[in-house]
Amino acid sequence: MESHYEDSRYPADDRNRDAREALGALQSDRSALADRVATPGWYYPLLALATAAIVGSPIGTGTIWQSLLVTFASLGIVFLALAYQKKTGVTITHTAGPRSLTVAIVMGVVIVLLLGVSFALAATGNGVWIIASALAAFLVMWLGGRAYDRAFDRELRRGR
């Protein structure tokens, strides 16, 4: 339903200008937020290292070292998240849109599969190959994290 009513106290040109200004302000806010939440360069290499440690942990199956490795790597991930939050002043609780969500899901599935591969390799006595799955996890997290950041930034700046 369309209305052609014009309020003479508020001409159409003024309404259009106000709408353009409001949209411009929203775009400016999206850009400022995207700049503020940009991931620091040290974040993904450290996250990738912690992820690789967890995926590679079955190399020490049945020992206290495996538990310690997973514990310290997990604590490292928690401290990374806290450092990111402190640096940006922002806590990100969800993705910015469908592309960043897709990247996050794919990364998560691949990391879980690599962890399963590591446990299977340990169970079959092929522990040396666990290093390859840990290296793959490192690359997935580092490169995938950068892909996630690009998708997140694009979606945030464009409003999805």
DSSP file (Angstrom, degrees, kcal/mol; ACC not computed):
  #  RESIDUE AA STRUCTURE BP1 BP2  ACC     N-H-->O    O-->H-N    N-H-->O    O-->H-N    TCO  KAPPA ALPHA  PHI   PSI    X-CA   Y-CA   Z-CA
    1    1 A M              0   0    0      0, 0.0     2,-0.4     0, 0.0     0, 0.0   0.000 360.0 360.0 360.0 133.6    0.0    0.0    0.0
    2    2 A E        -     0   0    0      2,-0.0     2,-0.5     0, 0.0     0, 0.0  -0.883 360.0-152.5-118.6 144.0    1.4    3.3   -1.0
    3    3 A S        -     0   0    0     -2,-0.4     0, 0.0     2,-0.1     0, 0.0  -0.963  10.9-173.4-117.8 133.1    0.6    6.7    0.3
    4    4 A H        +     0   0    0     -2,-0.5     2,-0.2     2,-0.1    -1,-0.1   0.144  42.7 133.8-105.4  16.9    1.0    9.9   -1.8
    5    5 A Y        -     0   0    0      1,-0.0     2,-0.5     2,-0.0    -2,-0.1  -0.497  39.3-161.2 -70.8 132.0    0.3   12.1    1.1
    6    6 A E        -     0   0    0     -2,-0.2     2,-0.7     5,-0.0    -2,-0.1  -0.972  11.2-143.9-116.9 126.0    2.7   15.0    1.4
    7    7 A D    >   -     0   0    0     -2,-0.5     3,-1.7     3,-0.4    -2,-0.0  -0.805   6.8-153.5 -88.0 116.2    3.0   16.9    4.6
    8    8 A S  T 3  S+     0   0    0     -2,-0.7    -1,-0.1     1,-0.3     0, 0.0   0.728  93.4  61.2 -66.1 -19.9    3.6   20.5    3.7
    9    9 A R  T 3  S+     0   0    0      1,-0.3    -1,-0.3    -3,-0.0    -2,-0.0   0.683 114.6  33.7 -78.2 -15.5    5.4   21.1    6.9
   10   10 A Y  S <  S-     0   0    0     -3,-1.7    -3,-0.4     4,-0.0    -1,-0.3  -0.722  88.4-150.8-140.7  83.9    8.1   18.5    6.0
   11   11 A P     >  -     0   0    0      0, 0.0     4,-1.8     0, 0.0     3,-0.5  -0.071  24.7-112.3 -61.1 157.2    8.7   18.5    2.2
   12   12 A A  H  > S+     0   0    0      1,-0.2     4,-2.7     2,-0.2     5,-0.2   0.849 115.5  58.9 -59.1 -38.3    9.8   15.4    0.3
   13   13 A D  H  > S+     0   0    0      1,-0.2     4,-2.3     2,-0.2    -1,-0.2   0.895 106.5  48.0 -60.4 -39.9   13.2   16.8   -0.4
   14   14 A D  H  > S+     0   0    0     -3,-0.5     4,-2.6     2,-0.2    -1,-0.2   0.901 111.4  50.0 -67.3 -40.7   13.9   17.2    3.3
   15   15 A R  H  X S+     0   0    0     -4,-1.8     4,-2.4     2,-0.2    -2,-0.2   0.914 111.9  48.3 -63.7 -42.9   12.7   13.6    4.0
   16   16 A N  H  X S+     0   0    0     -4,-2.7     4,-2.6     2,-0.2    -2,-0.2   0.914 112.2  48.6 -63.6 -43.2   15.0   12.3    1.2
   17   17 A R  H  X S+     0   0    0     -4,-2.3     4,-2.5    -5,-0.2    -2,-0.2   0.921 112.0  49.1 -63.3 -43.7   18.0   14.3    2.5
   18   18 A D  H  X S+     0   0    0     -4,-2.6     4,-2.4     2,-0.2    -2,-0.2   0.899 111.4  49.8 -62.9 -40.6   17.3   13.1    6.1
   19   19 A A  H  X S+     0   0    0     -4,-2.4     4,-2.6     2,-0.2    -2,-0.2   0.924 111.2  48.7 -64.4 -43.8   17.1    9.5    4.9
   20   20 A R  H  X S+     0   0    0     -4,-2.6     4,-2.5     1,-0.2    -2,-0.2   0.905 111.9  49.6 -62.2 -41.2   20.4    9.8    2.9
   21   21 A E  H  X S+     0   0    0     -4,-2.5     4,-2.4     2,-0.2    -1,-0.2   0.906 111.2  49.0 -64.4 -41.3   22.1   11.3    6.0
   22   22 A A  H  X S+     0   0    0     -4,-2.4     4,-2.1     2,-0.2    -2,-0.2   0.919 112.7  47.2 -64.9 -43.3   20.8    8.5    8.2
   23   23 A L  H  X S+     0   0    0     -4,-2.6     4,-2.3     2,-0.2    -2,-0.2   0.889 111.7  51.3 -65.3 -38.6   22.0    5.8    5.7
   24   24 A G  H  X S+     0   0    0     -4,-2.5     4,-2.3    -5,-0.2    -2,-0.2   0.895 109.0  50.5 -63.3 -40.4   25.4    7.6    5.4
   25   25 A A  H  X S+     0   0    0     -4,-2.4     4,-2.3     2,-0.2    -2,-0.2   0.890 109.7  50.8 -65.5 -38.9   25.7    7.6    9.2
   26   26 A L  H  X S+     0   0    0     -4,-2.1     4,-2.5     2,-0.2    -2,-0.2   0.920 110.4  49.0 -63.4 -43.8   24.9    3.9    9.4
   27   27 A Q  H  X S+     0   0    0     -4,-2.3     4,-2.3     1,-0.2    -2,-0.2   0.904 111.0  50.3 -61.9 -41.5   27.6    3.2    6.7
   28   28 A S  H  X S+     0   0    0     -4,-2.3     4,-2.4     1,-0.2    -1,-0.2   0.903 110.7  49.1 -63.1 -42.0   30.1    5.3    8.6
   29   29 A D  H  X S+     0   0    0     -4,-2.3     4,-2.5     2,-0.2    -2,-0.2   0.900 110.0  51.2 -64.7 -41.5   29.3    3.4   11.9
   30   30 A R  H  X S+     0   0    0     -4,-2.5     4,-2.5     2,-0.2    -2,-0.2   0.919 111.9  47.3 -61.9 -43.3   29.7    0.0   10.1
   31   31 A S  H  X S+     0   0    0     -4,-2.3     4,-2.3     2,-0.2    -2,-0.2   0.910 111.8  49.7 -65.0 -42.2   33.0    1.0    8.7
   32   32 A A  H  X S+     0   0    0     -4,-2.4     4,-2.0     2,-0.2    -2,-0.2   0.903 112.2  48.2 -63.8 -40.6   34.2    2.3   12.1
   33   33 A L  H  X S+     0   0    0     -4,-2.5     4,-2.3     2,-0.2    -2,-0.2   0.917 110.3  51.4 -65.7 -42.8   33.1   -0.9   13.8
   34   34 A A  H  < S+     0   0    0     -4,-2.5     4,-0.3     1,-0.2    -2,-0.2   0.895 111.2  48.2 -61.4 -39.9   34.9   -3.0   11.1
   35   35 A D  H >< S+     0   0    0     -4,-2.3     3,-0.8     1,-0.2    -1,-0.2   0.892 112.0  50.3 -65.3 -38.6   38.1   -1.0   11.7
   36   36 A R  H 3< S+     0   0    0     -4,-2.0    -2,-0.2     1,-0.2    -1,-0.2   0.863 111.8  45.2 -69.8 -36.9   37.8   -1.4   15.4
   37   37 A V  T 3< S+     0   0    0     -4,-2.3    -1,-0.2    -5,-0.1    -2,-0.2   0.320  78.0 137.3 -93.1   9.4   37.3   -5.2   15.4
   38   38 A A    <   -     0   0    0     -3,-0.8    -3,-0.1    -4,-0.3    -4,-0.0  -0.341  61.1-114.9 -56.9 131.1   40.1   -5.9   12.9
   39   39 A T        -     0   0    0      1,-0.1    -1,-0.1   107,-0.1    -2,-0.1  -0.505  29.3-116.6 -72.7 130.8   42.0   -8.9   14.1
   40   40 A P    >>  -     0   0    0      0, 0.0     3,-1.5     0, 0.0     4,-0.6  -0.303  24.1-113.1 -65.9 153.5   45.6   -8.2   15.1
   41   41 A G  T 34 S+     0   0    0      1,-0.3     3,-0.1     2,-0.1    -2,-0.1   0.754 113.5  55.2 -60.1 -27.4   48.3   -9.9   13.0
   42   42 A W  T 3> S+     0   0    0      1,-0.2     4,-1.5     2,-0.1    -1,-0.3   0.634  90.4  79.1 -80.5 -14.2   49.5  -12.1   16.0
   43   43 A Y  H <> S+     0   0    0     -3,-1.5     4,-2.5     1,-0.2     5,-0.2   0.956  92.8  40.6 -65.7 -55.7   46.1  -13.6   16.7
   44   44 A Y  H  X S+     0   0    0     -4,-0.6     4,-2.9     1,-0.2     5,-0.2   0.864 111.9  53.7 -70.1 -36.2   45.7  -16.3   14.0
   45   45 A P  H  > S+     0   0    0      0, 0.0     4,-2.0     0, 0.0    -1,-0.2   0.926 114.2  43.7 -61.3 -39.7   49.3  -17.6   14.2
   46   46 A L  H  X S+     0   0    0     -4,-1.5     4,-2.3     2,-0.2    -2,-0.2   0.905 114.8  48.5 -70.4 -40.0   48.9  -18.1   17.9
   47   47 A L  H  X S+     0   0    0     -4,-2.5     4,-2.4     1,-0.2    -1,-0.2   0.898 111.4  51.2 -63.5 -39.6   45.4  -19.6   17.6
   48   48 A A  H  X S+     0   0    0     -4,-2.9     4,-2.7     2,-0.2    -2,-0.2   0.886 108.7  51.3 -64.6 -38.7   46.8  -21.9   14.8
   49   49 A L  H  X S+     0   0    0     -4,-2.0     4,-2.0     2,-0.2    -2,-0.2   0.923 111.6  46.4 -64.4 -44.5   49.6  -23.0   17.1
   50   50 A A  H  X S+     0   0    0     -4,-2.3     4,-1.9     2,-0.2    -2,-0.2   0.899 113.5  49.4 -64.6 -40.6   47.2  -23.8   20.0
   51   51 A T  H  X S+     0   0    0     -4,-2.4     4,-2.8     1,-0.2     5,-0.2   0.918 109.9  50.8 -64.6 -43.6   44.9  -25.7   17.6
   52   52 A A  H  X S+     0   0    0     -4,-2.7     4,-2.6     1,-0.2    -1,-0.2   0.879 107.8  54.0 -62.3 -37.3   47.8  -27.7   16.1
   53   53 A A  H  X S+     0   0    0     -4,-2.0     4,-0.5     2,-0.2    -1,-0.2   0.906 111.0  45.3 -63.4 -40.8   48.8  -28.6   19.7
   54   54 A I  H >< S+     0   0    0     -4,-1.9     3,-0.9     2,-0.2    -2,-0.2   0.939 115.5  45.7 -68.3 -46.0   45.3  -29.9   20.4
   55   55 A V  H 3< S+     0   0    0     -4,-2.8    -2,-0.2     1,-0.2    -1,-0.2   0.861 116.7  46.5 -65.2 -34.5   45.1  -31.8   17.1
   56   56 A G  H >< S+     0   0    0     -4,-2.6     3,-1.9    -5,-0.2    -1,-0.2   0.507  85.0  97.3 -84.4  -3.9   48.6  -33.2   17.6
   57   57 A S  G X<  +     0   0    0     -3,-0.9     3,-2.0    -4,-0.5    -1,-0.2   0.771  66.0  71.7 -60.6 -29.0   48.0  -34.2   21.2
   58   58 A P  G >  S+     0   0    0      0, 0.0     3,-1.8     0, 0.0    -1,-0.3   0.651  76.1  83.2 -63.9  -9.4   47.2  -37.9   20.5
   59   59 A I  G <  S+     0   0    0     -3,-1.9    -2,-0.2     1,-0.3    68,-0.1   0.797  97.0  42.2 -61.5 -24.8   50.9  -38.3   19.7
   60   60 A G  G X  S+     0   0    0     -3,-2.0     3,-1.7    -4,-0.2     6,-0.6  -0.161  89.0 174.6-110.3  38.3   51.3  -38.7   23.5
   61   61 A T  T <   +     0   0    0     -3,-1.8     3,-0.1     1,-0.3     4,-0.1  -0.111  64.0  13.9 -51.2 135.0   48.3  -40.9   24.0
   62   62 A G  T 3  S+     0   0    0      1,-0.3     2,-0.3     2,-0.1    -1,-0.3   0.515 104.0 107.5  81.6   5.7   47.8  -42.2   27.5
   63   63 A T  S <> S-     0   0    0     -3,-1.7     4,-1.0     1,-0.1     3,-0.4  -0.727  79.9-118.0-113.9 165.0   50.3  -39.9   29.1
   64   64 A I  H  > S+     0   0    0     -2,-0.3     4,-2.5     1,-0.2     5,-0.2   0.776 110.9  68.7 -66.2 -26.5   50.0  -36.9   31.4
   65   65 A W  H  > S+     0   0    0      1,-0.2     4,-2.8     2,-0.2    -1,-0.2   0.865  94.9  53.4 -64.1 -36.9   51.7  -34.9   28.6
   66   66 A Q  H  > S+     0   0    0     -6,-0.6     4,-2.3    -3,-0.4    -1,-0.2   0.935 111.1  46.0 -63.4 -45.0   48.7  -35.2   26.3
   67   67 A S  H  X S+     0   0    0     -4,-1.0     4,-2.4     1,-0.2    -2,-0.2   0.910 114.3  48.0 -63.9 -42.5   46.4  -33.9   29.1
   68   68 A L  H  X S+     0   0    0     -4,-2.5     4,-2.9     2,-0.2     5,-0.3   0.907 110.6  51.7 -64.7 -41.5   48.8  -31.1   29.9
   69   69 A L  H  X S+     0   0    0     -4,-2.8     4,-2.3     1,-0.2     5,-0.2   0.931 113.1  43.9 -61.1 -46.8   49.2  -30.2   26.2
   70   70 A V  H  X S+     0   0    0     -4,-2.3     4,-2.4     2,-0.2    -1,-0.2   0.900 114.4  50.9 -66.0 -40.7   45.4  -29.9   25.6
   71   71 A T  H  X S+     0   0    0     -4,-2.4     4,-2.4    -5,-0.2    -2,-0.2   0.948 114.2  42.0 -62.4 -50.1   44.9  -28.0   28.9
   72   72 A F  H  X S+     0   0    0     -4,-2.9     4,-2.2     2,-0.2    -2,-0.2   0.873 114.6  50.9 -68.9 -35.9   47.6  -25.4   28.1
   73   73 A A  H  X S+     0   0    0     -4,-2.3     4,-1.9    -5,-0.3    -1,-0.2   0.912 111.6  48.6 -65.6 -41.0   46.5  -25.1   24.5
   74   74 A S  H  X S+     0   0    0     -4,-2.4     4,-2.1     2,-0.2    -2,-0.2   0.908 111.3  49.2 -65.2 -42.1   42.9  -24.6   25.6
   75   75 A L  H  X S+     0   0    0     -4,-2.4     4,-2.7     1,-0.2    -1,-0.2   0.888 107.9  55.7 -63.0 -37.8   44.0  -22.0   28.2
   76   76 A G  H  X S+     0   0    0     -4,-2.2     4,-2.2     1,-0.2    -2,-0.2   0.899 106.5  49.8 -59.5 -41.3   46.0  -20.3   25.4
   77   77 A I  H  X S+     0   0    0     -4,-1.9     4,-2.3     2,-0.2    -1,-0.2   0.908 110.7  49.7 -64.7 -42.3   42.8  -20.0   23.3
   78   78 A V  H  X S+     0   0    0     -4,-2.1     4,-2.2     1,-0.2    -2,-0.2   0.935 112.2  47.3 -62.0 -46.2   40.9  -18.5   26.2
   79   79 A F  H  X S+     0   0    0     -4,-2.7     4,-2.5     1,-0.2    -2,-0.2   0.847 109.6  54.3 -66.5 -33.2   43.7  -16.0   26.9
   80   80 A L  H  X S+     0   0    0     -4,-2.2     4,-2.5     2,-0.2    -1,-0.2   0.934 108.8  48.3 -62.7 -45.5   43.8  -15.1   23.1
   81   81 A A  H  X S+     0   0    0     -4,-2.3     4,-2.3     1,-0.2    -2,-0.2   0.904 112.9  48.3 -62.3 -40.7   40.1  -14.4   23.1
   82   82 A L  H  X S+     0   0    0     -4,-2.2     4,-2.4     2,-0.2    -1,-0.2   0.894 110.9  50.3 -66.6 -39.7   40.5  -12.2   26.3
   83   83 A A  H  X S+     0   0    0     -4,-2.5     4,-2.5     2,-0.2    -2,-0.2   0.896 110.7  49.9 -65.3 -39.6   43.5  -10.3   24.7
   84   84 A Y  H  X S+     0   0    0     -4,-2.5     4,-2.5     2,-0.2     5,-0.3   0.932 111.7  48.4 -62.1 -45.9   41.4   -9.7   21.6
   85   85 A Q  H  X S+     0   0    0     -4,-2.3     4,-2.5     1,-0.2     5,-0.3   0.895 112.8  48.0 -62.5 -40.4   38.5   -8.4   23.6
   86   86 A K  H  < S+     0   0    0     -4,-2.4    -1,-0.2     2,-0.2    -2,-0.2   0.902 112.7  48.4 -67.9 -40.1   40.8   -6.2   25.7
   87   87 A K  H  < S+     0   0    0     -4,-2.5    -2,-0.2     1,-0.2    -1,-0.2   0.909 124.8  28.2 -66.8 -42.4   42.5   -4.8   22.5
   88   88 A T  H  < S-     0   0    0     -4,-2.5    -2,-0.2     2,-0.2    -1,-0.2   0.737  91.9-135.3 -93.4 -24.6   39.3   -4.0   20.6
   89   89 A G  S  < S+     0   0    0     -4,-2.5     2,-0.4    -5,-0.3    -3,-0.1   0.624  73.0 105.2  76.6  12.4   36.9   -3.4   23.5
   90   90 A V        -     0   0    0     -6,-0.3     2,-0.6    -5,-0.3    -1,-0.3  -0.971  59.1-152.2-129.3 139.7   34.4   -5.5   21.7
   91   91 A T        -     0   0    0     -2,-0.4     2,-0.6    -3,-0.1    -9,-0.0  -0.960  14.8-151.9-108.1 121.8   33.1   -9.1   22.2
   92   92 A I        +     0   0    0     -2,-0.6     3,-0.1     1,-0.1    -7,-0.0  -0.838  20.1 172.0 -97.0 120.6   32.0  -10.8   19.0
   93   93 A T        +     0   0    0     -2,-0.6     2,-0.3     1,-0.1    -1,-0.1   0.527  62.3  14.6-107.1  -9.0   29.3  -13.4   19.7
   94   94 A H  S    S-     0   0    0      0, 0.0    -1,-0.1     0, 0.0     2,-0.0  -0.976  84.1 -84.9-156.8 169.6   28.3  -14.3   16.2
   95   95 A T        -     0   0    0     -2,-0.3    -2,-0.1     1,-0.1    57,-0.0  -0.267  32.2-124.8 -75.4 165.6   29.2  -14.0   12.6
   96   96 A A  S    S-     0   0    0      1,-0.1    -1,-0.1    -2,-0.0    56,-0.0   0.676  78.6 -30.1 -85.4 -17.7   28.4  -11.0   10.5
   97   97 A G  S  > S-     0   0    0      1,-0.1     4,-1.9    62,-0.0     5,-0.2  -0.965  80.9 -61.7-177.9-171.6   26.6  -12.9    7.8
   98   98 A P  H  > S+     0   0    0      0, 0.0     4,-2.2     0, 0.0     5,-0.1   0.826 121.5  52.2 -68.2 -33.7   26.3  -16.1    5.8
   99   99 A R  H  > S+     0   0    0      2,-0.2     4,-2.4     1,-0.2     5,-0.2   0.941 111.7  44.7 -70.5 -45.2   29.7  -16.2    4.2
  100  100 A S  H  > S+     0   0    0     51,-0.3     4,-2.3     1,-0.2    -1,-0.2   0.880 113.8  52.1 -66.1 -35.1   31.6  -15.7    7.5
  101  101 A L  H  X S+     0   0    0     -4,-1.9     4,-2.5     2,-0.2    -1,-0.2   0.915 109.1  50.0 -63.9 -42.5   29.3  -18.3    9.1
  102  102 A T  H  X S+     0   0    0     -4,-2.2     4,-2.6     2,-0.2     5,-0.2   0.921 110.8  48.9 -62.4 -44.4   30.1  -20.7    6.3
  103  103 A V  H  X S+     0   0    0     -4,-2.4     4,-2.6     1,-0.2    -1,-0.2   0.927 112.1  49.2 -61.3 -44.5   33.9  -20.2    6.7
  104  104 A A  H  X S+     0   0    0     -4,-2.3     4,-2.4     2,-0.2    -2,-0.2   0.903 112.4  47.4 -62.7 -42.3   33.6  -20.8   10.4
  105  105 A I  H  X S+     0   0    0     -4,-2.5     4,-2.6     2,-0.2     5,-0.2   0.932 112.3  48.8 -65.8 -45.6   31.6  -24.0   10.0
  106  106 A V  H  X S+     0   0    0     -4,-2.6     4,-2.6     1,-0.2     5,-0.2   0.927 112.3  49.0 -60.8 -45.0   33.9  -25.4    7.4
  107  107 A M  H  X S+     0   0    0     -4,-2.6     4,-2.5    -5,-0.2    -1,-0.2   0.930 112.0  49.0 -60.2 -45.2   36.9  -24.6    9.6
  108  108 A G  H  X S+     0   0    0     -4,-2.4     4,-2.3     1,-0.2    -2,-0.2   0.913 112.2  47.5 -61.4 -43.9   35.3  -26.2   12.6
  109  109 A V  H  X S+     0   0    0     -4,-2.6     4,-2.5     2,-0.2    -1,-0.2   0.923 112.7  48.9 -64.4 -44.4   34.4  -29.4   10.7
  110  110 A V  H  X S+     0   0    0     -4,-2.6     4,-2.6    -5,-0.2    -2,-0.2   0.911 111.4  49.6 -63.7 -41.7   37.9  -29.7    9.2
  111  111 A I  H  X S+     0   0    0     -4,-2.5     4,-2.2     2,-0.2    -1,-0.2   0.922 111.7  48.3 -63.9 -43.2   39.6  -29.2   12.6
  112  112 A V  H  X S+     0   0    0     -4,-2.3     4,-2.2     2,-0.2    -2,-0.2   0.911 112.0  49.9 -63.5 -41.3   37.3  -31.9   14.2
  113  113 A L  H  X S+     0   0    0     -4,-2.5     4,-2.5     1,-0.2    -2,-0.2   0.911 109.9  50.7 -62.7 -41.8   38.0  -34.3   11.3
  114  114 A L  H  X S+     0   0    0     -4,-2.6     4,-2.3     2,-0.2    -1,-0.2   0.872 108.5  51.9 -65.0 -35.9   41.8  -33.7   11.7
  115  115 A L  H  X S+     0   0    0     -4,-2.2     4,-2.2     2,-0.2    -1,-0.2   0.917 110.0  49.5 -64.0 -42.2   41.5  -34.4   15.4
  116  116 A G  H  X S+     0   0    0     -4,-2.2     4,-2.4     1,-0.2    -2,-0.2   0.896 109.3  51.7 -61.6 -40.4   39.7  -37.6   14.6
  117  117 A V  H  X S+     0   0    0     -4,-2.5     4,-2.8     2,-0.2    -1,-0.2   0.912 108.0  52.6 -61.9 -42.5   42.4  -38.5   12.1
  118  118 A S  H  X S+     0   0    0     -4,-2.3     4,-2.2     1,-0.2    -2,-0.2   0.917 110.3  46.8 -60.9 -43.7   45.1  -37.9   14.7
  119  119 A F  H  X S+     0   0    0     -4,-2.2     4,-2.3     2,-0.2    -1,-0.2   0.896 112.8  50.0 -65.7 -38.9   43.3  -40.3   17.2
  120  120 A A  H  X S+     0   0    0     -4,-2.4     4,-1.6     2,-0.2    -2,-0.2   0.910 110.4  49.7 -64.8 -41.8   42.9  -42.9   14.4
  121  121 A L  H  <>S+     0   0    0     -4,-2.8     5,-2.9     1,-0.2     4,-0.3   0.897 111.6  48.8 -63.4 -40.2   46.6  -42.6   13.5
  122  122 A A  H ><5S+     0   0    0     -4,-2.2     3,-1.0     1,-0.2    -1,-0.2   0.901 110.5  51.2 -65.6 -40.0   47.6  -43.0   17.2
  123  123 A A  H 3<5S+     0   0    0     -4,-2.3    -1,-0.2     1,-0.2    -2,-0.2   0.793 111.5  47.1 -68.6 -28.0   45.3  -46.0   17.5
  124  124 A T  T 3<5S-     0   0    0     -4,-1.6    -1,-0.2    -5,-0.1    -2,-0.2   0.361 117.9-108.3 -96.8   5.7   46.9  -47.7   14.5
  125  125 A G  T < 5S+     0   0    0     -3,-1.0     3,-0.2    -4,-0.3    -3,-0.2   0.698  85.0 121.1  79.3  18.9   50.4  -47.0   15.6
  126  126 A N    > < +     0   0    0     -5,-2.9     3,-1.5    -6,-0.2     4,-0.4  -0.316  23.5 147.0-106.5  48.1   51.1  -44.4   12.9
  127  127 A G  G >   +     0   0    0      1,-0.3     3,-1.3    -5,-0.2     4,-0.5   0.754  60.4  67.6 -58.8 -28.9   52.0  -41.7   15.4
  128  128 A V  G >  S+     0   0    0      1,-0.3     3,-1.1    -3,-0.2     4,-0.4   0.856  95.1  57.8 -61.8 -33.3   54.5  -40.0   13.1
  129  129 A W  G <> S+     0   0    0     -3,-1.5     4,-1.5     1,-0.2     3,-0.5   0.620  85.4  79.3 -74.3 -11.9   51.7  -39.0   10.8
  130  130 A I  H <> S+     0   0    0     -3,-1.3     4,-2.5    -4,-0.4    -1,-0.2   0.847  85.2  62.3 -61.8 -32.5   50.0  -37.1   13.6
  131  131 A I  H <> S+     0   0    0     -3,-1.1     4,-2.4    -4,-0.5    -1,-0.2   0.885 101.0  52.1 -60.0 -38.1   52.5  -34.3   12.9
  132  132 A A  H  > S+     0   0    0     -3,-0.5     4,-2.4    -4,-0.4    -1,-0.2   0.903 109.7  47.7 -66.0 -40.7   51.1  -34.0    9.4
  133  133 A S  H  X S+     0   0    0     -4,-1.5     4,-2.1     2,-0.2    -2,-0.2   0.871 111.9  50.5 -69.5 -34.1   47.5  -33.7   10.7
  134  134 A A  H  X S+     0   0    0     -4,-2.5     4,-2.2     2,-0.2    -2,-0.2   0.903 110.8  49.2 -67.2 -40.4   48.7  -31.1   13.3
  135  135 A L  H  X S+     0   0    0     -4,-2.4     4,-2.3     2,-0.2    -2,-0.2   0.903 110.3  50.9 -64.1 -40.7   50.4  -29.1   10.5
  136  136 A A  H  X S+     0   0    0     -4,-2.4     4,-2.7     1,-0.2    -2,-0.2   0.904 109.6  50.5 -62.5 -40.6   47.2  -29.3    8.4
  137  137 A A  H  X S+     0   0    0     -4,-2.1     4,-2.5     2,-0.2     5,-0.2   0.895 108.2  53.2 -63.8 -39.8   45.2  -28.0   11.4
  138  138 A F  H  X S+     0   0    0     -4,-2.2     4,-2.5     1,-0.2     5,-0.2   0.938 112.4  44.0 -58.5 -47.9   47.7  -25.1   11.8
  139  139 A L  H  X>S+     0   0    0     -4,-2.3     4,-2.6     2,-0.2     5,-0.6   0.897 112.3  52.0 -66.7 -41.0   47.3  -24.1    8.2
  140  140 A V  H  X5S+     0   0    0     -4,-2.7     4,-1.8     1,-0.2     5,-0.3   0.921 114.0  43.5 -61.3 -43.8   43.5  -24.5    8.3
  141  141 A M  H  X5S+     0   0    0     -4,-2.5     4,-1.7     3,-0.2    -2,-0.2   0.917 118.8  42.3 -70.8 -42.4   43.3  -22.3   11.3
  142  142 A W  H  X5S+     0   0    0     -4,-2.5     4,-1.6    -5,-0.2    -2,-0.2   0.973 125.1  32.6 -69.9 -54.1   45.7  -19.6   10.1
  143  143 A L  H  X5S+     0   0    0     -4,-2.6     4,-2.1    -5,-0.2    -3,-0.2   0.890 121.5  49.9 -71.7 -38.9   44.6  -19.4    6.5
  144  144 A G  H  X<S+     0   0    0     -4,-1.8     4,-2.8    -5,-0.6    -1,-0.2   0.872 108.2  54.4 -65.8 -36.7   41.0  -20.1    7.3
  145  145 A G  H  X S+     0   0    0     -4,-1.7     4,-2.5    -5,-0.3    -1,-0.2   0.894 108.3  48.6 -63.1 -39.7   41.0  -17.4   10.0
  146  146 A R  H  X S+     0   0    0     -4,-1.6     4,-2.2     2,-0.2    -2,-0.2   0.898 111.7  49.2 -67.0 -39.2   42.3  -14.9    7.5
  147  147 A A  H  X S+     0   0    0     -4,-2.1     4,-2.3     2,-0.2    -2,-0.2   0.902 110.6  51.4 -64.8 -40.0   39.5  -15.9    5.1
  148  148 A Y  H  X S+     0   0    0     -4,-2.8     4,-3.2     1,-0.2     5,-0.2   0.931 108.8  50.9 -60.6 -45.8   37.0  -15.6    7.9
  149  149 A D  H  X S+     0   0    0     -4,-2.5     4,-2.9     1,-0.2     5,-0.2   0.905 109.7  49.7 -59.6 -42.5   38.3  -12.1    8.7
  150  150 A R  H  X S+     0   0    0     -4,-2.2     4,-2.4     2,-0.2    -1,-0.2   0.931 114.7  44.1 -62.8 -44.8   37.9  -11.0    5.1
  151  151 A A  H  X S+     0   0    0     -4,-2.3     4,-2.6     2,-0.2   -51,-0.3   0.922 115.0  48.9 -65.6 -43.7   34.4  -12.4    4.9
  152  152 A F  H  X S+     0   0    0     -4,-3.2     4,-2.7     2,-0.2     5,-0.2   0.928 112.7  47.7 -61.4 -46.5   33.4  -10.9    8.3
  153  153 A D  H  X S+     0   0    0     -4,-2.9     4,-2.7    -5,-0.2     5,-0.2   0.926 112.7  48.5 -61.8 -46.1   34.9   -7.5    7.3
  154  154 A R  H  X S+     0   0    0     -4,-2.4     4,-1.9    -5,-0.2     6,-0.2   0.929 114.7  45.2 -60.7 -45.9   33.1   -7.4    4.0
  155  155 A E  H  X>S+     0   0    0     -4,-2.6     5,-3.3     1,-0.2     4,-0.9   0.885 113.7  49.3 -67.3 -38.1   29.8   -8.4    5.5
  156  156 A L  H  <5S+     0   0    0     -4,-2.7     3,-0.4    -5,-0.2    -2,-0.2   0.921 112.9  46.4 -67.7 -43.0   30.1   -5.9    8.4
  157  157 A R  H  <5S+     0   0    0     -4,-2.7    -1,-0.2     1,-0.2    -2,-0.2   0.838 118.4  41.8 -68.6 -32.3   31.0   -3.0    6.1
  158  158 A R  H  <5S-     0   0    0     -4,-1.9    -1,-0.2    -5,-0.2    -2,-0.2   0.523 112.1-113.9 -92.3  -5.7   28.2   -3.8    3.6
  159  159 A G  T  <5       0   0    0     -4,-0.9    -3,-0.2    -3,-0.4    -4,-0.1   0.868 360.0 360.0  71.9  34.9   25.6   -4.6    6.3
  160  160 A R      <       0   0    0     -5,-3.3    -1,-0.2    -6,-0.2    -4,-0.1   0.312 360.0 360.0  86.8 360.0   25.6   -8.2    5.1
